[in-house]
Amino acid sequence: MDLIPAPNRVDEWERHEWTFELRPTTRIAAADGAQGVARWLRSELAAATGFTFDACTVEQASRSADSITLGFDERMRAERGREAYGLTVDVYGARLAGGGRPGLFYAAQTLRQLLGPRAFRKAPVPGDPWKIQGVTVEDAPRFGWRGVLLDVSRHFLPKSDVLRFLDLMAAHKLNVLHLHLTDDQGWRIEIERYPRLTEVGAWRERSMVGYRAGGRRDDRPHGGYYTKDDLREIVAYAQKRHITVVPEIDLPGHAQAAIAAYPELGNTDVVDTAALGVWTDWGINPNVLNVSDATLRFFEGVLEEVLEVFPSEFVHLGGDECPKEQWKASPAAQARIEELGLAGEDELQSWFIRHFDGWLAERGRRLIGWDEILEGGLAPGAAVSSWRGYAGGVAAARAGHDVVMCPEQYVYLDYRQAPGEDEPIPVAYVRTLEDVYRFEPVPAELDAAAAAHVLGTQANLWTEFMDDARDVDYRAFPRLAAFAEVAWSALPTDPAARDFADFERRMAGHYTRLDALGVEYRRPQGPLPWQRRPGVVGRPLEGRPPTA
């Protein structure tokens, strides 16, 4: 059985001819509270099969072998949580149970996998009868945070592509979309009180092609942004798939798009910020926010509107790759350091982050930031995205802070997938499908108390070198399938003990599902000709590339 991610327990009834077959007469029954999942399942299966899947009561379904029943299991919820599920398929029908709505939704996703790749299509195609071999599945995730960062700032993705990506996440039981909305190269969220953030900040004159050393630009204006209603739609669409959307508003670094729109946000005492445009390069930008009260008020206003759109517990505020040179040269910044009695620029950044940590906490939200927020003192209630290896996450967890593990060495999926220059713009380290599969999110040096602070793990897709959904597909898949299994399944914590050969065997079947979904993944044999675009293949980057 080629289920991905692998369930905790699967019992197949191969000795019996116990099969369940979808027919035009098959009905779907939903217990109280399960109607939303039933609507989703009916919609997906009706599109793929052409059947209507009329509704019936649970009692009616109990008297029929031609039904799918969705319900809840309170004991499962108590013992294993809301995301746990059970699935039984036999001659009496298909019965799906969840610890809560998320678990029931994952049971429905597993049922769809059992039906074969045609179940992932949007219209019926010829094939064998819709039969499932008798089986019992019991399952629950290892981690509560199973995330993907999608960078829509470096290259904007239209709303339809984001919705499609949410469907791909849901098919792999991933449950957090970290949406990177602002950076030097573009501001992608409408803020009504500051319209120039999108009028100016959402558009750049051109883009770098390949690496900085090549000096190439495409001379095509690039941009776009999401209205607040667009983002509300994305959030609602994600919620129906039990995915939480965590917004990222980058500060105090990675802020040139905002400064281009409102020059007073920059360090005007050392830089002519009025001459700055939205950045057309990749890398670490020296232009950072100033530390005035006016700038604090400005971003409080931004975040008030962000909170109106995103109900997530966490709000990501970046905090990474903030050069301190302008603050060192700025009389205003130095006066602020003296006024606050700080030891230097690192503590100034921590003061800036702690301000927004407290501001969010007053509104019932939590700040999360990249591991640089550890420098100069960690904000008391903040959580950490550990991207520069494991060290930041280890330090934060030992100090009692929650952590999401996303070390670049394993789960930066913009990094190249094979050695040599065949890969399109072969970024940084080689990280193969097997490398991702052998990633262990919980560092071995953490004791049980510290390990409990690891909320989960996240794969990151930075889009400097991905200018459309096809490129995102190619970088993400199949490695995102391996990551999903790492985040969900009860794999051995010793990476060397994991059965990668079995995963490869199951992937052989999973590729056909990706084909049905229209995913342009990297084939095991390597890039296809369309990925070898003239002028975009660059030399492998020496050292760490620009990313977060």
C-alpha positions, 0 to 999 in steps of 0.5 A: 500500500503506497500511502504518503505520509505513512500511517502509524498502523495499517491492517489489510484484509488480503485473505478475504475478498472484502472490497468496497466499491463506489457506485452511482448509488453510493451515499455519504452519511455525516454525523453532527459536526461532520457535514463540512468534511462530508461536503468536501469529500462529496465535491472531490469524489463527485468530480472524479467519478461523476457520481452524485453521492447523495446524503443519508443519515448515519442510521440509514448508512448502518443498514447499507453496504453502499455508503461512506459514513463520517463521524467522531470518536471521543476516546480517540480525541482524548487519547490522541488528539483532534488530528487522529483518525481511523478508517475502516473499509470492508464489505459493509462500506467505508467508515471514517472517524476523527478525533475532531474535524481535522482528523476526519478530514485526514481520514477522507484524504486517506480514503481518496489515496486508497481510491487511486490516482483517478480520485485526484482528477477534476473530471471522470476519466475511463478506468477500472471500477472504484474498488478499495481492498478491505483495510483498517487504518489508525493514524495520528500526526507526530507534530502539531506544526507541519508547515510550509513557507511560501515566499510570495514577496520575491516573486508574486503568486496569483491568488489562484496559485496559492489556493492550488498550493493549499490543496497540495498541502492538504493532500499531504496532511500539512497544516500550516501555511507560512505566507511571507508577504513582505520583503525588500523586493515587494509588499504583497498585502493591502493596508488601507491606511497606508495605500502607498505600500501597494501602490509603490511597494508592490512593484519593482522595475525589473528582477535579478536573473540568477546570481548577483555575480552574473549581473543579469536583469530581465527588464520586466516589471514585476509585482502584484498584491493581495487585497484584504478580501483576497487574503480573507478568501485564502484564509477561509479556503485554508480553514476548510482544509484545516490549514492555518495561515500564518502571515509574515510582516518582515521587520526591522530588516528586509524592509526596502519595499516599505521604505520606498513607499514611505521614505520616512520609515528609513534612517533618513539621517544617514541615507537619502531614502527618498531615492530608494525604489523597491529592490531589484536584487537578491541578498541582504539589504542594508536599508532597515527601518529606523527606531522612532516612535513614529515607525513603531506606530506605523507598524502597529497600524499595519498589524492592526489590519493584519490581525483583522484578516488573519485569525492565527495565534502566531504572527511572524515578524521576521527579525532576521538578517538585519544589518546594523551599519545604518543604526551604528551611523545614525545619531537618532538610533544611537540616541535611542540606544542611550535613552533605553540604556542598551548595550548596542545595536543587537539589543536595539533590535531585541527592544524593537522585537520585544515591543511588538511581542508585547503589542501582540500579546495584549491582543491575544496573539503570539510573535514568532520570528527567525532565530536572529531574535535570540541575539541581544535577548529573546522576547519573553513570549516569542517563539523561534523559527530555527533556520540557521541549523539547529543551534537557535532552536536548541538554545530557545527550547532550553530557555523554555521558548517554543520552536519550529525547526526549519534548518536550511541544511535540510528543508530549504526546498529552493536548494538544488536537488542534485549535483552538477549544473543540470538543475535550473539555477543550482542553488546552494547545497545539494539536498536530495529526496533522501536528504529530506527524508532523513531529516530529524526535527528534534535535536538529539541533545534536547532532554524531554522537557526541552524537546516538548517545546518543539512545536513541529517543523516547516519546509521553506520555499524562497522564490528568488529563483522561482518566478511562477507556479511551475518553478515552485512545483519543480522545487517543492516536489517530490521533496515536499512529500518526503517532508510531509512524512517526516512531519506526520509519521512515526519514523525512527528518530535515528535518520539512518534507521529510516527505510528510504527504499520503502519510501521510494517504492511508495513514491512510485505510486504517489507520482501518479497522484501528483500527475493527476493533480497536475504537479510538475515535479522533478522527475527521478531521472532529472530535469526535463527540457523546459526547465533548462531555460536559456540564460537562467542556469547559473554557477553553484553559489559559494557559501550560503545563499540569500534566503530568509 
